[in-house]
């Protein structure tokens, strides 16, 4: 029998030595177990964190260095001899790689057994690996005392050839260290309360295991990096595709399971897919090479042809009752609470937060989430009224303060705003005065954050950000924003879920900068319809395709114009690039580096 352990691990960004000590603490836990694992798998980039950008070259180390450091903390922990798989950024033969070390720690056979260098480097969406590391060129199985294993890293698993090569090379156990940012919060049909890609990962490794007839060990990173969540969900799957053990989401965990490698033989005898492939693969490869060998040479100057017109398809509806903006409310609540806890406390070292509490639904929701994440005594809600502010705004803010138990302060901004307005060459327009109010509030919020040693938390939602409905360098200034990826309609739903009073959720949304103003009157369209149009536009659908869902050309045009004319508001200032070390172009470091 083989005892397998999976360490679902939360690294500190770019802190190699600290993370080695953290691995040592895992070894201490292992040492205390009555039946410690023979094989212990850690996630991808467990020793540094994943999103490092140009920082990779500063933290990359040799496999020999990792082995020496792990051996030291393993011995100090008093742990028994074991095989370990751990992800790290490697420098090897003057090249940088995303790699996984396989080593035996302790005992007479201690040493490096294998290093896998990630072959497929994702460079799409949020990923940019190929810019900072080089690909490996092979996947190989290797022998350990208990049997034969192979390792592939994260994206490697999404290319079916990689697990197949490992199986054909005799692997009985496939270990997949992964650092996969979680995404997708639509309600799951099975109702398991996990993000969509976490569930998809599990289905994928189940399929890999059952197709090749071996055990699959998935070790996932946990924690947040620059707003991107690694939620865990590590698992061990048997050769028939059944999940033997599953780690929780959001939490560090040490998963343990005992397996019988004879099940690999039994599973492959029951379903001889691998045997069939071994027999036919040479013929398939020969056929492919023959077709390539006999293909005509490419035409250097092909005839110019008109591309066929794109066929118009309506956006995916997903059934009569399909709501593309529906979210798993409890999952999102947990996600955002952990995000605040991680960003404010673990990542940035603050114990307290300040929030501008206007009495509207956005700031009310953020206050509820922050109170849960940090504790009410560690959250200060700032009420910052102007003389024309609605009395209802103050009273609704008080409802939130009383319901959550957070601390509060009220700072009147009328004197500051009116004083500046009076000093200007001409009286400001209502819109300009509103911008002065918004920026004055940020001055107050950041000053109180310095006085209270507290981190400002933002309250702008995704709809406002996409429509450009905020004051630049004001509403968008706080360094942490838990609701910036939620549409307004999703904010309303989540606010109800966490218990924000109906009086706040139900009232018309307003920035309360101009008397009688409402957001939807300013837009000329309701949030519900604008959010849906934005959703389909962001997915790449054309206006005429979105129009098939019942939206008028005027509505789509209005939303699209606001979206496309406000990109500048969602970026920092444009800098003239003069050097090969330009910040944000060549010198790249993540916000939490």
Secondary structure, 3 states (H helix, E strand, C coil): CEEEEEEECCCCCCCHHHHHHHHHHHHHHHHCCCCCCCEEEECCCCCCCCCCHHHHHHHCECHHHHHHHHHHHHHHHCCCCEEEEEEEEEEECCEEEEEEEEEEECCCCCEEEEEEECCCCCCCCCCCHHHCCCCCCCCCCEEECCEEEEEEEHHHHHCHHHHHHHHHCCCCEEEEEECCCCCCCCCCCCCCCCCHHHHHHHHHHHHHHHHHCCEEEEEECEEEECCEEEEECCEEECCCCCEEEECCECCCEEEEEEECCHHHHHHHHHCCHHHHHHHHHHHHHHHHHHHHHHCCCCCCCCCCCCCCCCCCCCCCCCCCCCCCCCCCHHHHHHHHHHHHHHHHHHHCCCCEEEEECCCCHHHHHHHHHHHHHHCHHHEEEEECCCCCCCHHHHHHHHHHHHHHCCEEEECCCHHHHHHHHHHCCCCCCHHHHHHHHHHHHHHHHHHHHHHHCEEEEECCCHHHHHHCCCCCCCCCCCCEECCCCCCHHHHHHHHHHHCCCHHHHHCCCCCCCCCCCCHHHHHCCCHHHHHHHHHHHHCCCCHHHHHHHCCCHHHHHHHHHHHHCCHHHHCCCCCCCCCCCCECCCECCCCCC
